[in-house]
Amino acid sequence: SMGEQLKTHGRNLVVLIDPHIKKVDGYPVSSDIVSKDLAVHDKDDNLYEGWCWPGSSHWIDCFNPKAIDWWKTLFKYDYFKGTLENTFIWNDMNEPSVFNGPETTMPKDNIHYDNWEHRDVHNINGLTFHNATFQAMVSRKKGELRRPFILTRSFYAGSQRLGAMWTGDNQAEWDHLKESIPMVLNQGISGFPFAGADVGGFFGNPDKELITRWYQTGAFYPFFRGHAHIDARRREPYLIGEPYTQIITAALRLRYALLPSWYTAFRQANQDGSPIVQPMFWTHPDEEAGFAIDDQFFVGSTGLLAKPITQQGKESTDIWIPDDEIYYDYFTYNVMKTQKGKHLSVSAPLENIPLLMRGGHIFPRRDIPRRSAAMMRFDDYTLVVSASKSGSAEGELYVDDGDSFDYEQNQYIHRRFNLDGGVLSSKNAEEAPTEAVKPGAWLQAMDDVHVDKIVIVGAPSSWNKQEVQVRSGDRDWKAKVQYYPAEKGRAAFAVVGRVGARIGEDWSIEAA
């Protein structure tokens, strides 16, 4: 019933499934793993027995193909009682963690399938378990093929194809908040971009300033969650009190508003392995000074440059500027007084996240606050344009149903946006398939999703008019424009709305 209630609000439930199986009479999973000989053996070739959360346990040996086949049967809906389509999995303790083992793991002379000693395969053990769970989740029900969410603690090269990882049991301390950023950046450049750290710290009790700054930082982790040890004090944002609850809410809403940009960055990572959050040496490899900077990053190709505050009592920070392009403050549209290769001092009281927009980019948002991402699926879009020094910009949006594998049959929308010479346009980012794509239910529903408004920061004076011409296919119509001239350090900006162009169609707006 809890799962059903979550489902009505577009929410999912993630349950922990670990590789240790409790050794106890009358438990079918335990009986199976013993009778079918699917567990890791000890050096004497008997079933290995160790101690973990449930007490005395055996460990599934996912190097064994028969063990994977068996594992898949355990996740069928009629076997895994109480689970629904919105139930997903978290694989923990899969290093493997053994409380009474040497170095808190298995003995090195344990024997896996095909007579491999544990010392030889320890580093890929987590991957094999993660993979078994992935196979199980995509075969829960005949005819149902959905992308699973599976979080893992242990991983290896290739694990990035299977789900997300987090950085393990951190402490509710400022140093651990600070170190989380280079850890996540390192994961991205190492080929595992879907990474994050426990917001608030797993062990201990963060004070109100720390938990607030951690949510502001976590909103820029590719994998973003609050998590804590059972002995930690409750620290949900709504319990913290004002002004902290309101500040954390703003960080959460920023994350949710930018989900279209995050999803586009995830798709880029899927296509070419690029990090989702990108360090300076990735985006500007010719700038040697950027190689030493590990506390600021760009989000995908959005041009959003973030440097979260990770030190106690700090109300300003210095952001290193990697190029000669113009930069705007994300929240105020102020033009930042930047110089290539120099640091820019940015005010950042507790309610502020240091976040800049690099000129020359266009990124999508959804601006209506919702209680879940699922509730936003068919909301209209806002496009934010940060004009370059030359007045141009480009960007993209990728969106699919976020659930199935239908994108493999071209059931997605991928748009390229361009501002050039007073004309803002949207075109298909890819060549059309050789055969016409028959739209499925999701693509048909997206016909009713439009561009609601466009915010052009650094808008040239050509946008200083009451309305502009919108053209899409053989249709033309007018859209209203509100133009705000530059003043007191703030860039000129224009707001075009209601635009009314379908998000999946070609369109152009001419201001010249």
Secondary structure by P-SEA (a helix, b strand, c coil): caaaaaaaacbbbbbbbccccccccccaaaaaaaaaccbbbcccccccccccccccccccccccaaaaaaaaaaacccccccccccbbbbbccccccccccccccccccccccccccccccccaaaaaaaaaaaaaaaccccccccbbbbbbccccccccccbbbccccccccaaaaaaaaaaaaaaaaacccccccccccccccccaaaaaaaaaaaccccbbbbccccccccccccccccaaaaaaaaaaaaaaaaaaaaaaaaaaaacccccccccccccccccccccccccccccccccbbbbccccccccbbbbbbcccbbbbcccccccccccccbbbbbbbcccccbbbbcccccccccccccccccccccbbbbbbbbcccccccccccccccccccccccccbbbbbbbbcccccccccccccccccccccaaaaaaccccccbbbbccccccccccbbbbbcccccbbbbbbbbcccccccbbbbbcccccccccccccccc
